[in-house]
Structure formats: C-alpha cells, structure tokens
C-alpha cells in the first residue's frame, strides 16, 4: 500500500492538494472553480467508469441520424438557474430557448388540460376526448335535423354545447386559479417550516387545482411522489415560481458532454480516477487521507460531492464533530429511487388521445407522477414510468438516487453553510460537502453549482497563499 509523501522540511509551501469525490455537476463545478485559481492540485475520484454528469446519457440513431440524449432531461428555467446558466455561459456553451407545451392527464379520467407553450401565451385547446364528444354530438344533431327530428336535433345540439361549455368553464376556473396562485407566490413569503400542503390550505387554493396542477408539476420536476412534494417546504415552490415568472426555459444545444469537456479543461487525465471507489476518508495529523483503489492518498482538502448516504458511508473520521454533528445530519437525509427510460415504445402514451401528446406529458397514477418528454423521430424519455416500455423498444434505462426535500435536508444545508462561512476555523476544516441538495432550495442542478461556489470559496479561504 503506497501513500503520498509530504514535502521536505524547509521547502516552500506546496500547492494545496484537493480531492473531489464525485463527478456530477457539483463535483465538476467545484473542481472547475478551484482550477481557475491555479493555486490547487486537484484530483477527481468516482466509482463510475465514466464522468458522472454524462454517465447515463446515450447516443441514439433515428431516421434523422444520430443524436445525443441527455439523461436525465436537463431543462434550465430562466430566473432560477442563475448560477448554472452563468457557468455555462462562462464555459462558452451554446444555450437555446425552449418553450415547452404540456399535457396533464390522470389514469382515472384521461387528459384534463393542455398548455400549448410560449409561457401560456399560446393558450390551451380542447383535449381530444372533449373534442370527440363535441364532434359526436354535433354529428348527431346534423343527422337528426336532416331526418326531420327537430326535437332530437335540438337535444343533440344542446349536448354539444353543454360539453363545450363545461370545458370552457373549467378552463376559466383553471385560469383564475393560476392567476391567484401566481399572485400568492409573487406576494407571500411562507415561513421556513411551512409545508406546501399547509401553504395551499392556508391561502385557500382550490383543492382540485392544487391536486391536478401545482402538486403534479413540482412532483414531476423533483421526480418524487405527490405526497413528498405536499410535505416539502412551501418556500421552495414559492421562490421557484417567483423567479421563473414569464421566463423561458433553456437547454444546452450541444448536450451535456460539451459541458463535461470544458469543465475538465484544467484537470489532467492522470488526475481523474474513474472506476475507483473511495473506501474511507479520515483526518490524520492535520491532513485528510482517502483510501481508494488499494492506495492511501493524502490531501489538504476533501470535497464530497456525493449523496448524503454515500458521504456518510465513506467517513471514518473519529473526531467529535464528524461523529456527533456531521454524521447524524448526513444519515438523517432520506432518498428515493428514480427511473429514467429512453425508448421508442409509444405505449407509454396510450392513455392520451393522439391529439393531446405534447412536448412534456404528465400522468398522475395514484400517488405517483410519470413524465414523458417527446424527443421526436419516435424517441421518448420517460421518468418513473407508470407503464413500462416494451423491452424491444428500450434504448437505455437508468436508476438514480434522488434526495427527498425535508426538514432534515434543511438542517444539513444550514450546518454546511455555517462550516463554509468559517473556512479554516471550521470544525474538521478541510472536509467539505456539496450537491444538488446542499442548499435551501429544490434538489436541482442550481443547488449543485450554488453549493460548489460556496465550497470553492471556503477552500480558498482555508488555504494559505502559495508561491
């Protein structure tokens, strides 16, 4: 077993050595921000054989040629993903605006609303089943009129009008609810400990609108169950809605592989330890040791950019702070499993009328929410599928661990923020943690970059200047 050697006595200060464990966006962004300083020797570790940020993405072949599909889907809402968008622009990546259309459906009663895109300015349209009912009633009315049955024609016409009027009244109701909910998010700051369910009830948001729009939309965004998002902090939803009001979405024109290439520009290939599992992390004699691949490495700083449960499993440090404060906080955080399937099986949309299929299609099934992104040319990306695609049509399937937003996450994020602010004075200084969950916000990519910025600043503050 080999170990890294220390500089000889009397030598000028060496550049601080930093290990970043995890190569998702949080880890890569931390390495990038520190790499810009040219003050640090940075090494990456990941148990994946490929860079984590792009590990699940795949290349598919369609009648339009070959294309790269990012897995999971990464859409960036303007106004909320400020740090992610700033990072991508700094990297010189090309961003494209994207106005998505949406369909909302339930397995119990089909499609109940269609949002046609452009931030709502393109309005809505009749769901296919409603349009079919109106058309059938109108056909019956014409046939009755032709046959000379005035009363039958009148009844059929009235039925058609009633179906259309019911849809129009529901659409008006949805519009009024949407305006009211938006106004609440723009004007009201809920207490930090108030759940979304309590917030919606406190302000009398109609239950049907909450259960059919607010909760499903944010559950799909967070790839979690409806009950989980109901119990999540209302502050998350309010801030997201406030910041993204009338803002477009963006996506990378050249997919996430281009981001990986530019984020790694300052990390030599021999400093990227891929397919190497980190077994433990502990502090010895004021520095941090990391055991991976049968070798013990010594670093001045270790950044754990991995899920809380994974970080807790790695830490074997015996200091009071790690054992009594940090470990219990990490272990209290819960996660859920998310499945993402890229496929060519339209059966996942079989419960939708063909005219209802939109860019993004949300389907409620009990407490679960399925979302399907239509990529075009017969390719779909479905998250948490209600109906599993046929194996013959599956191009790729990935399973992710997703942290569940809770009071435990907030407690951990607050402790990490205190440690970052203290820098060298922090307990167990030199050990840092970041990730999509490591901030007071939704578990999204913005958390990755925001926490990476904070950790990079803490590492700089805790490191002596070098020659």
N, C-alpha and C positions, 0 to 999 in steps of 0.2 A: 504494500500500500504506500503510495507516494503522497507527499504533502508539498504545498507551495512553500518556498523558502522566503525568509524575511530579508530585507536589505541589510548590508553590513553596517556595524556601528559607525557613526560619523558621516555616513553617506547623506547627500541632500534628500529632502523629503521626496519619496516616490509618489507617483500619481496614485490617488486612492483607487482601490480596486472595488468594483461594484458587480455583484451577481444579480441578474434579473431572472427570476424563476417564473416561467410562463410567457408565451409569445402570442397571446391575444393582443387586442389593441392597447390595453392598459400597459402590458409589458413592453411592447414595441415603442409606444409613445414615450414611456419613461426613458428607455434606452436612447431614443432619438433626442429628447430634450437634454439629457446629460451629455450625449455625444457631441452636441453643438459646441459645448464649452471647451473641448479638447483638454479637459482637466482630469478626465477619468479613464481608467482602463475598464471596459465593460465586457462582460461575458453573459451570454444567454444560455438558459437551460430549459429544456422542455421534454417531457416524456413522449410527445408526438414525434414521429419521424419527419414531419414537415412543419413549417411555421403554422402555429395555431390559428392565426387570423384567417388563413386561407385553406386550412386543412380539410374542411368539409366541402369546399366549392368543387365544381366539376365542369368539364367541357362536354357539351352535347352536340350531336350532329342532327340537323333538321334539313328540310327541303330548301332552306335558305342558307345552308352552310353550317360551319362550326361556330359555336359561341360559348363563352364562359359564363356560368351561372353562379352567382354568389350565394352561398348557403351559410347561415340563414339569410333571408332577404334583409337588405340594409337600405332603408329609406330614411333620409335626414330631413326633419321638419325645420324650416327656417324659423328663427327666433328662439328655438330651444337648443338645437345642436350648435351653439355658437363656437365652442372650443373645437369641436370636431371639424366643422366647416373651415375655421381659421387654420387648423393644422393641415387639412387637405389643400387649401389654397397656398399655404406656405410651401408645401411639397410640390406645387405646380401641377396638381392633378386637375383634370377637367371634370367639372360638375355640370349636370344637366337638370333643368327644372322638370318636374313631373307633377301634373295634376291628375290624381287618380279618381276613377269612378268606383263606386262601392255598391254592393248589393247586401241587404240584410235579410236573412231567412231564418226559419226555425224548422226543425224536422217535424214538428207537430202541425204546422199550418202553412209551410212554404214561404215564398218571398213576400215581405210586407213593406219594403221600401227600397227604392233605387236612387242613389245620389249620382248625378251624371258628371261630376267633376268641376274643374275650374273654381275650387273653393266654394262651391254651392251656387255660383252664378249661372251655371247651365241648368239649374233646377232639377226636377225629378221627372219621372214618367210612370205611366201605369205599369205595374207588374204584369207579366204575361198572363197569369191566371185571371186577373181582373179584366184585362183587355179581352181575353177569350170569352169571359162571361158577358161583357157588354156586347161583343160582336154576336154571340149566340142569341142574346135577347133581341138585338136589332134584326137579325135574320128571321126570327120567329115573328116579329112584328110585321115585316115586309110580306112574309108568306101569308099571314092572317089577313093583311089588308088586301092582297091580291085575290085571296079566296072570298073576299066579301064579308069577312067576320070583323066588323068594326070593333066590337067589344073585345074580342081576342087580340086584335091589333093594338088596341089601347092598353090592355093589360101587359102585353109584351113590351111595348114602348115604355110603359111606366117601370117595368122591371129593369130595363136597360138604364133608364135614367136613375133609378134607385141605386144600382150598382155603382154607377159613375159618381153619384152624389156622396155615397158612403166613402169612396176613395178620396174624393175631393175634401170632404170634411176631416178625414183622418190626416190628410196631407197638411191642411191648415192647422190642425191640432199639433202636429209634429213641428211645424214652422214656429208656432207660438212658444212651444216648449223649448225649442232650440234657442230662440232669442232670449227667453227668460234664463235658461241655464248659462248661456254665454254672458249675459249681463251679470249674473251671480259671480262667475269666475273672474270677470273684469273688476268687480267692485268689492268682493268679500274675501277677507283673509281668514280662513278657518284656523282654529287652534291647532298646534302641532300634534296633539294627541287625538284629534277628531278623525274618525274613520269616514270613508266616502259614504257609506251607508247612513251614518249619523248626519252628515252634512246634507245629503239629499233629503232626508226626512225633516231635518231642522228647517229647511227652506221650502218645504212642501213641493218639491219637484215631483210631478205626477209619476206614480209607480210604473205605469206602462212604459212611459218614455225612458225612465231610468233603467228598467229591466231589458228593454229592447234596443237601446241606443248607447247610453252612457257606459253602463257596465260592460256590455259586449265589446264596444270599441276599445276600451282600455284594457280589458282582459286579453283581447287579441294582440294588442300592442305589447303587453307584458308576457304573452304566451303562458297564461295561467288560467285557473278556473274562475268562474264568475264569483264564487264565494270569496276567493282570495282577494279579488280586486275590491269587493264590497268592504272588506276589513282593512284594506290598505289605507294609508294616510290620505285624507282628502286634499291635503296640501299638494301632494304630487300631481293630482289631476287638475286642480285649480291653476297651478303655476304653468303646467304644460298647455292648458287651454288658453291661458292669458298670453303666453309668449308666442304661440303659434297662430293667434287670431289673424286671419286673412293672409297668412304666409304660405308660400308654395313649399312643396317637398323637393328634395334634391337627391340624386343618386350619382355614383361615380360612372362616368362614361366608359372608362377603361377597366372597370371592375376592381375588386379589392386587391388583386395580385399586383397591380401597379402601385398601390399604396405600400404593400409589403416591400417591394423593391426599393422604394425611396426611403422608407423608414429604416432600412438596414444599411444604408449607404456608408455609415461610419463604423459598422461592426464587421470586422473581417470574418471570412468564412470559418477560420480556425477558432474563432471565439463563439461560434454558435454550436452548442452541444445539443443536438437534436436526437430524439430517441434515447435520451439518457434520463432516467428517473432520479429525482432528488430523494434521498432516503431520510436524511435528517439535517437539521440546522440548529446550531448551538453556539454560544459565545464562550471563547476561551482567551484568557489573558488580554481582554480588551478588544479582540477582533472576533470575527464570525467565521465559523467553519461550516462547510457544506459538503456532505458526503454524497457523491453521485458517481455511478459507473465504476465502483470499486476504488475510487480515489477521493482523498480528502483535500478540498480546496480551501484556501484562506482568503477572506475578503474583509475590507473595511466596512462595506455595506452590503446587505442582502435585501432585495426587494421581492416580496412575494406577490406576484400578480396572478394569483390563482384563486379559485373559490375558497370561502372561509373554511369549509370542512377539510379541504386538501391542505390548506396552510396549517391548520391545527394538527393534522397527522404528521406533517414534516417537523414541527417544532419539538425539539427535545431539550431545549434550554431550561436550566433549573433555577433561573433567577426568580425571585419573589414576584416581580412584575409580570413576567411571562406566565408563570404558573397560576397566580392568583387573580390577575386582571385580564390579560390579553386572551389567554386560552379559554376561560369561561365565556367570554364575549364571542369568540370565534365559534365555539361549539354550540352556542345558543341559536345561531342562524340556521334556518331551515331552507332546503332547496327542493325543487321539483324537477321532474324529467320532462324534457321537451323533445318531440319527434318531428323532424322535417323530412319530407319526401319529395324528391324531384321525379316526375313521372310523365307518362304520356297516356294515362288512363282517364278519360272524361267521366268515368262512372262516379267520381267524387262530386261532380256537379249534377248528377242525375236528378236530384231533388229540386233543381232550379228549372224553370221554363227556359228554353234556349234563348229567348229574347232578354232574359234577366241577367245573363252572365256578364260581369263587369271586370274591370282590372283586378279588383280585390273583392272577394266574396266571403262574407262572414256567415257562419251557420251555427245557431245555438242548438245544442243537444243536451237537455238537462242542465247540469252544472258546467258542462264543457263548452268550449268555443273552438270551432275549426275555421281556419282562414286559408283560402286558396288564391294564389297570385297567378293570373293567366299571363304567361311569358310570351305567348304567340307561337305559331307554327306547331301547334299540338303539344306544347310543353307546359306543364303546370308545376307549381311549387306549393305544396300543402303542408301547413303546420298543424300538428295534433289532429290528424285525420279522423273523422267520425267513421267513414267507410274506408277501409284500407284499399289502396290501389292494387290491381292485379299484379302479381309478381312479374309477369311478362312485360308489363309496361313501366316498371320501376327502373329509373336510371341511376338513382342514388338515394340512400336513406341514412340519416344521421341522427344521433341522440345526443342531447346537450343537458348539462346541469344548469338550472336557472335559479338564482337566489330569489326567495319569496320576500317581498317587502313586508316589514313588520316593525314593531317597536324594538325588537332585538337588533335589527339592522341599523336603526337609528342610533341605538346605544353604542354599537360598534363604530359607526361612522363618526359619532361625536368624539369618542376616545381617540380614534386615528387622527382626527383634526387637531385635537389638543397636542398629541405627540408631534405631529408635523410642525406645529407652530413653535414648539420648544426646541426643535433641532437638536444640537449637541447636548442640550440639558435634559432631553427626554430620557425616561427610564428605558433601559435596553436600547440606547441610541445606536444607530447603525442597522436596526431591523425595521423595515418599512413595509407597509401593505397597501395595495391599491387594487382597483377593479371596478366594474360597472356598478357595483353595489356600495362602494366605499364613499358615499356622499349622501346628503339628504335630498334625494330625488329618485326618479324612477330608475329601475335597473335596465339602463340603456347605454348605448355607446358614449353618450355625453358624460356619463359617470366615469367611464374608462379614462377619457382624456382629462377631465377635470381633476380626478384623483392623481393621475400621472403628473400633471403640472404641480400639484401640491407636494407630492413625494420628491420630485426633482428639485424643487425649491428647498425642501428640508435637507436633502442630501448635500446640496451646495452649502447651506448654512452650517452643516455639521462637519464640513471638510476643511482642513487647513489649505491655505494657498500653496501651490507648488510652483517650482521653477519651470 
